Every structure is written in structure tokens, then in C-alpha cells.
Amino acid sequence: MVPRPDARRKERADMSKVVKTPAWHVYVVRTRDGALYTGVTTDVARRIAEHRAGGRGARYLRGREPLEIVYRRRLGERGLALRVEWRLKRRPRADKLEIVASRLSRRALLRRLEVTEQR
């Protein structure tokens, strides 16, 4: 028996369901000694817990507790988050502190760091 054309179309539609990818965030953490650490993740709370636990967290943050999240921004795609992190890490401390203090929106942050969304 030959399947009907509309049945094939329904099969293809089921197979092409898009899996939603998690949104990526950039975050800045202040340590006990006032140092600023920048990172990216899909779950900021989980990542901070990993940093505090020490096992899977950044080596730089070990022994620098307490850690305080001073800035975080949802960016969307991983590539965009990585570009923002790269640019933010290379900014002078004074610029980072200004970004943290002014609580820049996503759009303002991208503009400030001169990062474009590549679509």
C-alpha cells in the first residue's frame, strides 16, 4: 500500500519540530577582594553555585568568596554572548564598573561594546 501524499507531509512536519535552545546570559561577579569576573552561561544561578562549590567553577574564583552577582543580561544566542564576554573582559576596570553601576539594557550594552547581532 502506497502512503498518501498528505500523510508524508504530516510525517515531515513532525520531524521538523524545532528544539528550543536555552538563552545565553553574560554575568559579572564581584569577589571578596573587589575583583570582577565575567562569564557566560544558560543558567546564572546554577553557574554561580558551581563557582561557589569549587569543583566545576572557574579556578580564578576559588577561595575568593563571597561572590556577588553585580550584573547579568540575557543575550540570546551563544555566539553573541561569547562576543560580549570577550569584549567586556577586555574593558578597563573603570568601564566595567560603570556598566555595572548604570545597569545597561541589552541594547545599550551591545552598543557600548560595539557588538552587532549577526543574523
C-alpha positions in Angstrom: 0.0 0.0 0.0 1.4 3.4 -1.0 1.1 6.2 1.6 -1.0 9.2 0.7 0.9 12.4 -0.1 -0.7 14.3 2.7 0.4 11.6 5.2 4.0 12.1 4.1 3.7 15.8 4.6 2.4 15.2 8.2 5.4 12.9 8.9 7.8 15.6 7.6 6.2 18.3 9.7 6.5 16.1 12.9 10.2 15.5 12.2 11.0 19.2 11.6 9.9 20.4 15.0 12.3 22.9 16.3 14.0 22.3 19.6 14.2 25.5 21.6 17.7 26.3 22.7 18.2 28.0 26.0 19.0 31.7 26.1 22.6 32.6 27.0 23.5 35.3 29.6 26.6 37.3 30.3 27.2 37.9 34.0 29.7 39.8 36.2 30.6 38.7 39.7 32.3 40.7 42.4 34.6 38.8 44.7 35.5 39.5 48.4 38.6 41.5 47.3 36.6 43.5 44.8 37.8 41.8 41.7 35.3 41.5 38.8 34.9 38.2 37.0 32.9 38.0 33.7 31.4 34.8 32.3 28.6 33.4 30.1 26.0 30.7 30.9 22.5 29.5 30.2 21.6 29.4 33.9 23.2 32.1 36.0 22.1 30.6 39.4 23.4 27.2 38.6 26.7 28.6 37.3 27.2 30.7 40.5 26.5 27.6 42.6 29.2 25.8 40.6 31.7 28.6 41.3 30.9 28.5 45.0 31.2 24.7 45.1 34.6 24.9 43.5 34.6 21.7 41.5 33.3 22.9 38.2 33.7 26.6 38.8 36.4 28.9 37.4 39.7 28.4 39.1 40.2 32.1 39.4 37.2 32.3 41.8 38.3 29.6 44.2 38.9 31.0 47.7 37.5 34.4 46.8 34.1 34.0 48.3 31.7 35.6 49.0 30.7 36.0 45.3 28.1 38.6 44.5 26.4 38.9 41.1 26.6 42.5 40.2 25.4 42.4 36.6 23.7 40.0 34.3 22.0 40.4 31.0 20.1 37.9 28.8 21.6 38.0 25.3 20.0 35.0 23.5 22.4 33.2 21.2 25.6 31.6 22.4 27.8 33.3 19.8 26.5 36.7 20.8 27.1 36.0 24.5 30.7 34.9 23.8 31.4 38.1 21.7 30.0 40.3 24.5 32.0 38.4 27.1 35.2 38.7 25.1 34.7 42.5 24.7 33.7 43.0 28.3 36.7 41.1 29.6 39.0 43.4 27.7 37.5 46.7 29.0 39.3 48.6 31.7 38.0 48.1 35.2 36.5 51.6 35.3 34.4 50.8 32.2 33.2 47.6 33.8 32.2 49.4 37.0 30.3 52.0 35.0 28.4 49.3 33.1 27.6 47.5 36.4 26.5 50.8 38.1 24.4 52.0 35.1 22.6 48.6 34.7 22.8 48.9 30.9 20.0 47.3 29.0 20.8 44.6 26.4 20.6 47.1 23.5 22.7 49.7 25.4 25.3 47.0 26.3 25.7 45.9 22.7 26.0 49.4 21.5 28.5 50.3 24.3 30.7 47.3 23.4 30.2 47.8 19.7 28.9 44.3 19.2 26.4 43.5 16.4 23.9 40.8 16.2 24.8 38.6 13.3 21.7 37.0 11.8 
